[in-house]
Amino acid sequence: MTHGPATDPTSGTVTRLAGASRFGTAAAISAATFLPGADVAYIANAYNFPDALAGAAAAGTIKGPVLLVGATGAINASTAAELTRLQPANIIVLGGTGAVSDAVLQTLAGYITGP
């Protein structure tokens, strides 16, 4: 069995993207990766990872960020600021009403700039 050329694991760069919370980290990753006018932003519950994990494959394929919200209540300031910056044409919420309430869904609709 042959393998490709060996790579030097010490070459390249390491970049840390972080925020003050999981919301801020998701927003920082989005800001470092996506320009305003994004076609889509994915939204997942910040406290229950399976929806975000499953949605990450779609987000990577379609080229959209995964941002985080709580199940109910106001949208975190980091997420709100990033959605305002992104101006997404569409928002896809990952999970049912137990993961992200209809009230949060209605608030998210205000960040859509698409048709």
KEDREN-205936 format. One record per atom (N, C-alpha, C): z, y, x. Coordinates in steps of 0.001 Angstrom, whole numbers, padded with zeros to 6 digits, always signed. Each point is the difference from the previous one (the first is absolute). Layout:
# KEDREN-205936
ZYX ...
***
This chain:
# KEDREN-205936
+000000-001170+000852 +000000+001170-000852 +000000+001233+000899 -000866+000937-000288 -000042+001220+000783 +000516+001157-000829 +000494+000980+000667 +000522+001195-000637 -000732+001208+000553 +000043+001064-000728 -000600+001242+000457 +000748+000536+001211 -000494+001110+000539 +000644+000572+001182 +001449+000397-000288 +000808-000160+001010 +001409+000389-000138 +000093+001516-000134 +000920+000445-000810 +000226+001436-000127 +001351+000331+000596 +000071+001179+000540 +001237+000456+000615 +000902+000545-001104 +001106-000679-000299 +000861+000471-001083 +000694+001322+000299 -000106+000482+001237 +000645+001275+000326 -000975+001163-000048 -001273-000263-000319 -000955+001099-000092 -000019+000535-001426 -000554+001179-000170 -000065+000607-001328 +001145+000954-000239 +000095+000435-001216 +001038+000965-000358 +000841-000524-001154 +001197+000455-000024 +000894-000311-001109 +000370+001329-000641 -000158+000062-001296 +000341+001213-000738 +001022-000356-001067 +001027+000793-000100 +001008-000212-001035 -000216+001022-001103 -000095-000493-001228 -000088+000862-001168 +001249-000255-000822 +000761+001043-000249 +001260-000190-000704 +000337+001233-000812 +000798-000223-001000 +000536+001079-000815 +001500-000186-000108 +000641+000860-000734 +001451-000075-000162 +000422-001148-000906 -000966-000577-000739 +000270-001091-000929 -001264-000840-000104 +000053-001068-000781 -001202-000815-000215 -001089+000810-000684 +000383+000932-000865 -000968+000879-000655 -000696+000881+001041 +000807+000579+000880 -000533+000865+001041 -000869-000747+000996 +000369-001231+000316 -000814-000799+000914 -001349-000319-000624 -000016-000407-001264 -001271-000269-000678 -000869+001261-000033 +000602+001141-000274 -000737+001264-000034 -000522+000368+001386 +000801-000239+001044 -000432+000298+001373 -001182-000872+000408 +000028-001265-000358 -001113-000902+000302 -001253+000476-000731 +000149+000356-001260 -001129+000505-000773 -000574+001264+000633 +000860+000942+000346 -000449+001271+000563 -000713-000186+001330 +000421-000998+000779 -000620-000254+001300 -001318-000760-000133 -000268-000531-001182 -001139-000897-000164 -001072+000523-000953 +000396+000740-001027 -000937+000366-001065 -000145+001510-000129 -001230+000439-000250 -000285+001408-000230 +000165+000334-001481 +000175+001274-000329 +000019+000386-001413 -001312-000402-000670 +000076-000231-001295 -001169-000430-000744 -000144-001512-000005 +001106-000704+000172 -000027-001464+000015 -000541-000527-001324 -000767-001083+000081 -000510-000621-001224 +001124-000590-000833 +001004-000567+000683 +001062-000695-000718 +001297+000062+000797 +001104+000017-000711 +001327-000182+000595 +000683-001105-000793 +000624-000912+000703 +000757-001080-000630 +001462+000390-000041 +000673-000323-001085 +001411+000324-000179 +000770-001289-000250 +001106-000168+000731 +000835-001190-000169 +001466+000406-000042 +000811-000867-000580 +001444+000198-000055 +000573-000108+001411 +000749+000992+000405 +000560+000054+001347 +001089-001032+000247 +000569-000539-001056 +001148-000873+000155 -000298-001466-000314 -001277-000322-000192 -000394-001366-000309 -001359-000231+000665 +000016-000549+001204 -001175-000020+000862 -001185-000870-000423 +000123-001045-000821 -001161-000871-000233 -001241+000719-000528 +000150+000964-000897 -001172+000698-000525 -000698+000803+001100 +000774+000669+000833 -000584+000763+001103 -000671-000932+001005 +000622-001112+000280 -000563-000968+000939 -001325-000545-000531 -000031-000390-001264 -001227-000521-000594 -001069+001088-000090 +000390+001214-000320 -000948+001103-000140 -000544+000509+001317 +000692-000268+001101 -000451+000487+001308 -001369-000547+000368 -000306-001234-000385 -001315-000567+000293 -001096+000779-000729 +000223+000300-001259 -000981+000789-000757 -000099+001408+000581 +001125+000591+000317 +000006+001353+000558 -000767+000050+001320 +000164-001019+000825 -000724-000057+001266 -001491-000176-000197 -000381-000769-000990 -001411-000245-000280 -000675+001235-000581 +000675+000656-000918 -000582+001155-000689 +000287+001300+000750 +000823-000061+001003 +000341+001165+000827 +000810+001039-000753 +001155-000430-000477 +000909+000916-000669 +001426-000280+000448 +000864+000992-000017 +001381-000187+000421 +000849-000700-001056 +001095-000587+000442 +001031-000519-000895 +001183+000951+000116 +000337+000642-001100 +001142+000911-000038 +001061-000596-000909 +001225+000490+000128 +001131-000617-000678 +000666+000921-001016 +000479-000610-001069 +000777+000700-001030 +001164-000890-000407 +000971+000580-000699 +001047-000787-000628 -000522-000536-001323 +000712-000938-000571 -000431-000589-001275 +000029+001018-001129 +000979+000897+000045 +000157+001021-001032 +000351+001320+000676 +000031+001057-000757 +000452+001293+000515 -001111+000794+000655 +000407+001019+000724 -000941+000906+000652 -000669-000683+001188 -001183+000459+000317 -000714-000495+001173 +000614+000658+001235 +000255-000801+001022 +000601+000496+001238 -000833+001151+000560 +000668+000978+000602 -000673+001191+000518 -001060-000337+001045 +000244-000984+000862 -000984-000389+001018 -001264-000557-000649 +000183-000839-001002 -001143-000576-000712 -000744+001088-000760 +000722+000883-000670 -000628+001087-000759 -000821+000901+000922 +000568+000350+001149 -000717+000869+000938 -001265-000683+000521 +000088-001294+000274 -001173-000711+000513 -001068-000152-001079 +000389-000256-001237 -000984-000060-001082 -000674+001355-000208 +000764+001075+000130 -000571+001344-000115 -001006+000241+001124 +000336-000420+001208 -000901+000167+001147 -001246-000872-000146 +000184-001235-000430 -001115-000947-000108 -001010+000364-001075 +000468+000530-001116 -000854+000299-001151 -000836-001233-000373 +000649-001113-000317 -000769-001222-000266 -000806+000089-001296 -001168-000642+000026 -000830-000072-001198 +000577-001010-000992 +000703-001009+000525 +000584-001055-000826 +001340-000413+000578 +000876-000459-000857 +001275-000571+000426 +000119-001373-000646 +000308-000994+000806 +000223-001352-000499 +001474-000326+000197 +000675-000290-001095 +001417-000344+000047 +000120-001514+000074 +000730-000471+000985 +000172-001435+000242 +001247-000493-000716 -000167-000968-000877 +001127-000567-000730 +000075+000520-001424 +000787-000672-000783 +000164+000342-001403 +001025+001089-000222 +000371+000194-001264 +000929+001076-000359 +001399-000233+000558 +000333-001229+000352 +001289-000261+000641 +000029+000492+001438 -001165+000066+000618 -000098+000479+001382 -000157+001515+000054 -000840+000542-000878 -000245+001441-000078 -000104+000348-001486 +000915+000809-000471 +000078+000300-001432 -001203+000806-000484 -000203-000014-001314 -001059+000798-000610 +000235+001493+000235 +001250+000421+000071 +000302+001411+000260 -000486+000405+001395 +000220-000859+000997 -000488+000277+001352 -001526-000014+000000 -000582-000943-000724 -001456-000093-000120 -000578+001304-000538 +000627+000563-001015 -000469+001258-000579 +000112+001146+001008 +001061+000024+000776 +000156+001027+001036 -001088-000150+001053 -000283-001232+000399 -001041-000253+001002 -001363+000491-000461 -000268-000084-001286 -001283+000437-000535 -000284+001477+000319 +001048+000778+000167 -000156+001414+000329 -000530+000253+001406 -000006-001004+000844 -000491+000153+001375 -001457-000412+000153 -000604-000524-001045 -001393-000452+000075 -000927+001198-000107 -000959+000079+000908 -000955+001102-000028 -001382-000470-000399 -000169-001314-000210 -001307-000554-000359 -000333+000225-001462 -001193-000480-000386 -000456+000186-001387 +000833-000752-001000 
***
